């Protein structure tokens, strides 16, 4: 454990930020799973709605710095490709 006051604060701040990032990543994974489930069930309407929600969630995570923009773009691209391949 750190003894210096500023080092103690950095530890606390890092824990808070890590928890926030973990929550955002979890939300992204959940939204991606919803798209995958809709694609597996061949439900076009549900897949399109889930895709819209997932893209929003992923872009929000990228704007907050949780994901790199290329990583977010790749995720969106893969989901879009999966939904469009149903037709």
Secondary structure, DSSP 8 states (H G I E B T S, - for coil): ---SHHHHHHHHHHHHHHHHHHHHHHHHHHHHHHHHHHHHTT-HHHHHHHHHHHHHHHHHHHHTTSS-HHHHHHHHHHHHHHHHTT-
